[in-house]
Each structure stands twice: as structure tokens, then as C-alpha cells.
């Protein structure tokens, strides 16, 4: 039985996978397969459709630099515009002919003799490729809460990450579990239509005011006709976001006042909408700003001023067929349960599939036994011709596009060198990987993760060992520059 062979297989048709595909095609690798388990392009922006979904990073920054979109409706546009942008990119760069949807990858193994990757597809098919790229993103495996009795609930259960167009809580006695970034967006929308809404909060979050404004059609036409005007606005949003994250998270040792100011801004945002001092206390975190993903909203705190919206902080003891019982024994009748419980980053997503490298090394097991690590947030020793975009120390800045584009630069330089030497296999050296990990550890010593009070944050940015290896603790600008000068000798090429 013949096995279909490609220059490269990319797992994931979101913005990360598309960015890699565009870069590989610019390098002359046209025979590329982009595999995705969903039925269309866009990744998280295709899957997520819950009410209130918006990007929480300015749209001018949350987009490819090489493919600006002049038609955003506002600075923080709704989710369907990100989906439309993904469709535009796929069509413009002729990526759809390489995409295979409704295709679930079960695992991949490096074939040392053939010097190829064998990729196993659900249903029994096997594909092979010279290069394998995992572009599954960090937020692709929805987390289901481990609450006693949840399977006995006789009402409707809606997960934010699996929301369908017809789902609604209109006229219902609804409860929502989760007050992270998804909950902050979803709760105000549910409060508009539910007869009664109870918010079960385990950990409060810092919510800053949202400086948002619309782009009228005349501005959109200006951006389209004069792209430089949009680039000027992008310069401000890029640098503003980069500086904010650098000083609030990575240089916390020297700029604690920035975190203090952000926390007080959140408290002022509370005070504007909530007069009940006890309610404000319950909504105020006991950890430092920056320990958990920052959120912005002008409607979240306002939702709790509605009489039919209740905040519950006692903790859930169990779910019964017709309601929820808290740890102090009180029961609230509920007919619709909404789960805004986020994603499982560490157990089922790093990596999202089983990857077996040289000498049978299992990537997931190796990471758990030897700490999470990846050279330049992309490659791992023992895994030839393999790149993983959602990996330890990959995420730089708050915009995912920062990560995608610095990795595209790395790929351009690495694969370009491979082609110039007429080689077929690359693998990062153990020494280079160790050096990079030590650099990341050293940089984190100044961060809010190491010096701040993060104990009560329950942030998915921390793994079970207490490490926070998702982020590259530098500015996005520095990450871009470093791709132009990393030593090519850090890779063995053959």
C-alpha cells in the first residue's frame, strides 16, 4: 500500500499553521498538507462562537504584519471578523488546496531509515513528510470541570468552547462556572437575556477598562487606500502592548508600580459600577496583576449591578439533577449550566498529539520528565525536522501573531540554510537547547511569576510544578531580532 508523501505536514489550520504554510511556500516547498480536525479554517476563531466573543488585543496588532486588514469594524472587533480574516488569508495565499478538514491526527513517528515523519490519521491512513510542524495552538483542548454529579444534571449543559449558533439562555435560570477571560466576555451577554444568572467564581480576575472605539467606513477606506495610515496606528498599539507586557510581567522587579497602578485601575472600574462593598471585595483578586491573563471590559462589573445576577463564591460541592449545591449546603435551582472553564494546556495539549522522535523518545513524556523546554520556542533535541509552534517559551507578547511571525523568520533562516547546504535533516543540539533554557530561566528571575504574589491566581500559565514556561520572557521586538542572529551552528544539518 503506497503512502502519500509531502514536503511538509502542518497540523492545524489556524493563524499559526497558515503562517508556517505561507513561509514554507515562499521557500519553494509547495507540496504541503495542512491537517485540521475541524471543518473549516480559523482554529480557535472558527471553533469559538459564544456570545460576546471579541479579541482582547487591538486588531491592528492582532493580525499579520504582511497582511493588514483595513476593514476591522473597531479596535477590539467581534470574533466573527477574525474568522472572516482567516478565510481571507487562506484564500489570498491559496492555502485551501493544501488543507484537509475533518482530519484527526492520532500521532506521528520519526522514521530514521527513511528520514521521514510518518503521520497517523484517524481511520487508518498514514501520511509521510520530510518536515512536521505542530501548529495546534495552546487553547485547543476544552477543559471539562471535575465537579461531583455534573453528569447527573438534567438541564442543558453548554461549554463556551463548543457553543453553537442556536444556543441560548434566554428566559432560563442559568448558572455559569468560570470567570476567566471567556467568562468576562460571556457573563454580560448572558445577563441580558437570562431570567436569573448565578456566577460561580473560584478565582476573581483583574478587569481593566476597555479603551475601545469603532472604525467608521471612511476610516476603513482610508486604511485601504493609504496603508501607511494604518501602519502608524499599528506602531502605537504594537509598542504600547509590548512595553506594557515587558514592564508589568518581565521587568516586575523594577516596575512594580505599573502592576500596582493596573490593580487600582481595576478597582476603580469596579467602584464605578458596584456600590456594594462586600461584592467588590469578592470580585477583587488576592494575587498580583500579571500572574493571570489580563482582561479588559466595560460591561463585566456592570453586569453584577443587575438584580437578577448573583455572585457565588462559596465553591461548588456538587451538581444535582435540578441545581447546584455549594459547600455551605445551599442549593440553587438551575435549568441551564454554562461552562467557561477554559482549556487544558498541560495535560492534553503539550503536545496535542503523541510525537515519537529519534530512538523512540516520546515528546510528552520527555517534557514531563525533563521540564518543558524548546529551543527558541520551536525545536526540541531528539526530534529531527520537527517544529512545534505552541511550545514552551514560544508565546511572546499578548498577540499570538507576534509568536507566529518570529517563528516564520526562524523557519525562513533555518530551512533556507538547509537548502543552501543541500541537506535534508536538521536537529537542534542538546547544548543549544540547554543554553536557551538557562537564558529563559535567568530572564524569569525578574518577572512577576518569580517575584510577585501569584499563589492564588490558579493561572493556566503555570504548570503543576509551579513553572511558567509558556511565555518567552522578552519583548516581541527582541524575539524578532534574535531570529536574525541565532547561531546556525545550534543545529546539526545532514
C-alpha positions in Angstrom: 0.0 0.0 0.0 1.5 3.3 -1.1 1.8 6.2 1.4 1.1 9.7 0.3 4.3 11.8 0.8 4.6 15.6 1.3 7.4 18.1 1.7 5.8 19.1 5.0 2.7 18.3 7.1 1.3 21.1 9.2 -1.2 20.1 12.0 -3.6 23.0 12.5 -5.3 25.4 10.1 -5.4 28.4 12.4 -3.3 31.5 12.1 -0.2 29.6 13.3 -0.5 26.9 10.7 -1.3 29.3 7.9 1.7 31.4 8.7 4.0 28.4 8.6 2.5 27.3 5.3 3.0 30.7 3.8 6.6 30.8 4.8 7.3 27.2 3.5 5.8 28.0 0.2 7.9 31.1 -0.1 10.9 28.8 0.4 9.7 26.7 -2.5 8.0 23.9 -0.6 4.7 23.6 -2.5 3.8 20.1 -1.6 2.4 20.8 1.8 -0.6 19.2 3.7 -2.4 21.3 6.3 -4.5 18.9 8.5 -7.2 20.1 10.9 -9.9 18.2 12.8 -12.5 20.9 12.4 -14.5 21.6 9.2 -13.0 24.9 8.2 -10.1 27.3 8.6 -9.5 29.6 11.6 -8.6 27.5 14.5 -9.9 29.0 17.8 -11.7 31.7 15.8 -13.6 29.1 13.9 -14.5 26.9 17.0 -15.4 29.7 19.4 -18.8 31.3 18.8 -20.1 32.2 22.2 -22.0 35.5 22.8 -19.7 38.5 23.4 -16.7 36.9 21.8 -14.2 39.6 20.9 -10.4 39.8 20.5 -8.9 41.2 23.7 -5.8 42.6 21.8 -6.1 45.6 19.5 -7.0 44.4 16.0 -4.2 46.4 14.4 -1.7 44.3 16.4 -3.7 41.1 16.3 -3.0 40.4 12.6 -0.1 39.6 10.3 2.2 42.5 9.6 2.5 41.4 6.0 -1.3 41.1 5.6 -3.0 44.1 7.2 -6.8 44.2 7.3 -8.2 47.7 6.7 -11.8 46.6 7.4 -11.9 46.0 11.1 -15.1 47.5 12.5 -13.4 48.6 15.7 -10.2 48.4 17.7 -11.4 45.3 19.5 -13.6 43.6 16.9 -16.0 40.7 17.4 -14.9 37.1 16.8 -16.6 36.7 13.5 -14.4 39.3 12.0 -11.3 37.3 13.0 -12.9 34.3 11.3 -13.5 36.3 8.2 -9.9 37.5 8.3 -8.7 33.9 8.5 -10.9 33.0 5.5 -9.4 35.9 3.6 -5.8 34.8 4.3 -6.5 31.2 3.3 -8.0 32.3 0.0 -5.5 35.0 -0.9 -2.5 32.8 -0.3 -4.1 29.8 -2.0 -3.8 27.6 1.1 -7.2 25.8 0.8 -5.8 23.5 -1.8 -3.4 22.2 0.8 -6.0 21.9 3.6 -7.7 18.7 4.7 -10.5 19.3 7.2 -12.3 16.8 9.4 -8.9 15.1 9.7 -7.8 14.0 13.2 -4.1 13.3 13.6 -3.6 10.5 16.2 0.2 10.5 16.3 3.5 10.9 14.4 6.8 8.9 14.4 10.2 9.7 13.0 11.4 7.0 10.6 15.2 7.0 11.0 15.8 4.8 8.0 13.7 6.8 5.5 14.4 10.1 7.2 10.8 11.0 7.2 7.9 11.6 9.5 5.0 9.1 9.5 1.8 10.7 10.5 -1.2 8.5 11.6 -4.7 9.7 10.7 -7.9 8.5 12.4 -9.4 5.8 10.3 -6.1 4.1 9.5 -4.5 6.3 6.8 -0.8 7.1 7.1 0.9 10.1 5.5 4.7 10.9 5.4 6.6 14.1 5.1 10.2 15.4 5.3 9.1 18.1 7.8 6.4 18.0 10.5 5.0 21.1 12.2 2.6 21.0 15.1 0.6 24.3 15.0 -2.3 23.2 17.2 -2.2 26.3 19.4 -2.2 26.4 23.2 -6.0 26.7 23.5 -7.4 23.8 21.5 -8.4 21.2 24.2 -11.5 22.4 26.2 -11.3 21.7 29.9 -14.3 19.9 31.5 -14.6 20.7 35.2 -14.3 17.8 37.6 -17.4 18.6 39.7 -19.2 15.7 41.5 -22.6 15.0 40.0 -22.2 17.1 36.8 -23.2 14.1 34.7 -26.4 13.8 36.6 -27.6 17.3 35.6 -30.9 17.0 33.7 -30.8 20.5 32.3 -28.8 21.8 29.4 -25.0 22.0 29.6 -23.3 24.5 27.3 -19.5 24.7 27.1 -18.2 28.1 25.8 -15.7 26.4 23.6 -18.4 24.3 22.0 -21.1 27.0 21.6 -23.4 26.5 18.7 -25.3 29.3 16.8 -28.7 28.2 18.2 -27.6 28.0 21.9 -29.2 30.5 24.3 -30.1 31.0 27.9 -33.0 33.4 27.1 -35.7 33.1 29.8 -33.7 30.5 31.7 -32.4 30.0 35.2 -28.8 29.8 34.2 -25.5 29.3 36.0 -22.1 29.9 34.7 -18.9 28.3 36.1 -15.7 30.3 35.3 -14.7 34.0 35.5 -11.5 34.0 33.3 -11.2 35.9 30.1 -14.0 33.9 28.4 -16.3 34.4 31.4 -15.6 38.1 31.5 -16.9 38.4 27.9 -19.7 35.9 28.2 -21.3 36.9 31.5 -22.6 40.4 30.4 -24.2 38.8 27.4 -25.9 36.1 29.4 -27.1 38.7 31.9 -29.0 40.5 29.1 -31.3 37.5 28.3 -31.4 35.1 31.3 -34.3 35.3 33.8 -31.7 34.6 36.5 -28.0 34.2 36.3 -25.7 32.8 39.0 -22.0 33.2 38.5 -19.9 30.6 40.3 -16.5 32.1 40.9 -13.5 30.2 42.1 -10.9 32.9 41.4 -11.6 36.5 40.7 -9.7 38.3 37.9 -8.4 41.8 37.3 -10.6 43.5 34.8 -9.3 46.8 33.4 -11.4 49.4 31.5 -11.5 48.8 27.7 -10.3 51.6 25.6 -12.3 50.7 22.5 -13.7 52.7 19.6 -15.2 52.0 16.2 -13.6 52.5 12.7 -16.2 54.2 10.5 -16.3 53.3 6.9 -14.5 56.5 5.9 -11.6 55.4 8.2 -11.6 51.9 6.7 -11.5 53.3 3.2 -8.5 55.5 4.3 -6.7 52.4 5.7 -7.3 50.6 2.4 -6.2 53.5 0.2 -3.4 54.7 2.4 -2.0 51.6 4.2 0.6 53.8 5.9 -2.1 55.4 8.0 -3.0 52.0 9.5 0.7 51.2 10.0 1.1 54.4 12.0 -1.8 53.3 14.3 -0.3 49.8 14.5 3.1 51.3 15.6 1.3 52.7 18.7 -0.7 49.5 19.5 2.3 47.2 18.9 4.7 49.2 21.0 2.1 50.0 23.7 1.3 46.3 24.2 4.9 45.3 24.0 6.1 47.9 26.6 3.1 47.1 28.9 3.9 43.4 29.0 7.6 43.9 29.3 7.4 46.2 32.3 4.3 44.6 34.0 5.4 41.0 33.6 9.1 40.5 32.7 10.6 43.6 34.5 8.4 43.4 37.6 11.5 43.8 39.8 11.9 47.3 38.6 8.4 48.4 37.7 6.1 47.1 40.5 4.3 50.5 40.4 2.9 49.5 37.0 1.3 46.4 38.4 0.0 48.5 41.4 -1.5 51.0 39.0 -3.2 48.3 37.0 -4.7 46.8 40.1 -6.0 50.2 41.2 -7.4 50.9 37.8 -9.3 47.6 38.0 -10.6 48.6 41.5 -11.7 52.0 40.2 -13.5 50.2 37.3 -15.3 48.1 40.0 -16.3 51.2 42.0 -17.9 52.9 39.0 -20.4 50.1 38.6 -20.7 48.4 42.0 -21.7 50.2 45.2 -21.8 47.1 47.4 -18.5 47.0 49.3 -18.8 43.3 50.1 -19.5 42.4 46.4 -16.4 44.5 45.4 -14.3 42.6 47.9 -15.4 39.2 46.5 -14.6 40.4 42.9 -11.1 41.6 43.9 -8.2 39.2 43.4 -5.6 38.5 46.1 -2.8 38.0 43.6 -0.7 40.5 41.6 -1.7 41.8 38.2 0.2 39.9 35.6 0.0 36.5 37.2 -3.0 35.6 35.1 -4.1 36.6 31.6 -5.2 40.3 31.8 -8.8 41.1 30.9 -10.5 44.2 29.7 -14.2 45.0 29.8 -16.5 47.9 30.2 -19.5 45.7 30.9 -18.4 42.9 33.2 -18.7 44.7 36.5 -21.8 46.4 35.3 -23.5 43.0 34.9 -23.3 42.4 38.7 -25.4 45.6 39.3 -28.4 43.8 37.8 -30.8 42.4 40.4 -31.1 39.0 38.7 -27.3 38.4 38.6 -25.8 36.7 41.6 -22.2 36.1 42.5 -21.4 32.8 44.4 -18.0 32.3 45.9 -18.6 29.6 48.4 -17.5 26.9 46.0 -19.5 24.1 44.4 -19.9 20.9 46.5 -21.9 19.0 43.9 -24.3 19.3 41.0 -27.7 17.7 41.3 -30.2 16.9 38.5 -32.0 20.2 39.0 -29.4 22.5 40.5 -26.1 23.3 42.2 -25.3 22.8 45.9 -22.5 25.0 47.4 -20.1 23.9 50.1 -22.2 25.6 52.8 -25.2 23.4 51.9 -27.2 26.0 50.0 -28.9 24.8 46.8 -29.9 27.0 43.8 -32.3 25.6 41.2 -30.8 25.8 37.7 -32.0 24.6 34.3 -29.0 25.7 32.1 -25.4 25.2 33.1 -22.7 27.2 31.2 -19.1 26.1 31.4 -16.5 28.8 30.9 -13.8 26.7 32.3 -11.1 27.3 29.7 -8.7 24.9 28.1 -6.4 22.0 29.3 -3.0 23.3 28.4 -0.7 20.9 30.3 -2.3 17.5 30.4 -3.6 17.1 26.8 -2.2 19.9 24.8 1.6 19.9 25.3 1.8 18.1 22.9 -1.7 17.8 21.5 -0.8 14.5 19.8 1.7 11.8 20.5 5.0 12.6 18.9 7.8 9.9 18.8 11.2 11.1 17.8 14.6 9.6 17.4 15.3 6.4 19.4 11.7 6.2 20.5 11.7 9.5 22.5 8.2 10.4 23.4 7.8 14.2 23.4 5.1 14.5 26.1 6.9 12.1 28.4 10.3 13.8 27.8 8.8 17.2 28.6 7.3 16.0 31.8 10.4 14.1 32.9 12.9 16.9 31.9 10.9 20.1 32.3 9.1 21.8 29.4 11.7 23.2 27.0 12.1 24.1 23.3 14.9 25.9 21.6 13.7 29.3 20.5 10.2 28.0 21.3 10.3 25.9 18.2 12.5 22.8 18.1 13.4 20.0 20.5 16.6 17.8 20.6 15.8 14.3 19.6 13.1 15.4 17.1 14.7 15.9 13.7 12.8 18.0 11.1 10.1 18.8 13.7 8.9 22.2 14.7 6.2 23.0 17.3 4.7 26.5 17.4 2.7 26.1 20.6 5.5 25.0 22.8 7.5 26.0 25.9 8.8 29.6 25.8 7.1 30.3 22.4 4.4 32.8 23.3 5.8 36.3 23.1 3.6 39.4 23.7 -0.1 39.1 24.1 -0.8 38.9 20.4 -0.4 35.4 19.0 0.7 36.9 15.7 3.9 38.1 17.4 4.7 34.4 18.0 3.7 33.3 14.6 5.8 35.9 12.8 9.0 35.5 14.8 8.7 31.7 14.2 8.2 32.4 10.5 11.5 34.3 10.5 13.2 31.4 12.3 11.9 28.9 9.8 13.0 31.0 6.8 16.5 31.2 8.1 16.7 27.5 9.2 15.2 25.9 6.1 17.0 28.3 3.9 20.3 27.2 5.3 19.3 23.6 5.0 18.6 24.2 1.3 21.8 26.1 0.7 23.8 23.2 2.1 21.8 20.7 0.1 21.0 18.9 3.4 17.7 17.1 4.2 17.6 16.9 8.0 18.0 19.4 10.8 18.1 18.8 14.6 18.8 21.3 17.4 21.8 20.3 19.6 21.4 19.4 23.2 23.9 22.1 24.1 22.0 24.9 22.3 18.7 23.8 23.9 20.2 23.8 27.4 21.8 27.2 26.8 18.4 28.6 25.7 16.6 27.1 28.7 19.2 28.7 31.0 18.7 32.1 29.3 14.9 31.8 29.8 15.3 30.9 33.5 17.6 33.8 34.1 15.2 36.3 32.4 12.3 34.9 34.5 14.1 35.9 37.7 12.9 39.5 37.2 9.4 38.5 36.4 6.1 38.8 38.3 6.0 34.9 38.0 9.0 34.7 40.3 8.8 37.8 42.4 5.1 38.6 42.5 2.3 37.1 44.7 0.8 34.6 42.3 -0.1 31.8 44.7 -3.9 32.3 44.5 -4.1 33.0 40.8 -4.8 29.5 39.6 -3.4 30.6 36.2 -3.1 28.2 33.3 0.2 29.9 32.6 1.7 27.8 35.5 2.2 24.0 35.2 1.8 21.5 38.0 5.4 22.1 39.1 4.9 25.8 39.6 6.9 26.7 36.5 5.6 29.2 33.9 7.2 28.1 30.7 4.6 29.1 28.1 6.0 32.6 27.6 9.2 33.8 26.1 10.1 36.5 28.8 11.3 39.2 26.4 9.7 41.9 24.3 8.3 40.9 20.9 10.8 43.2 19.2 13.7 41.3 20.8 12.3 38.0 19.8 12.1 39.1 16.2 15.6 40.4 16.2 17.0 37.2 17.8 15.8 35.2 14.8 18.2 37.1 12.6 21.2 36.2 14.7 20.8 32.8 16.4 23.8 30.7 15.6 23.1 28.3 12.7 25.6 26.0 14.4 22.9 25.4 17.1 21.5 23.0 14.6 23.1 19.8 13.2 22.4 19.6 9.4 22.8 16.4 7.5 
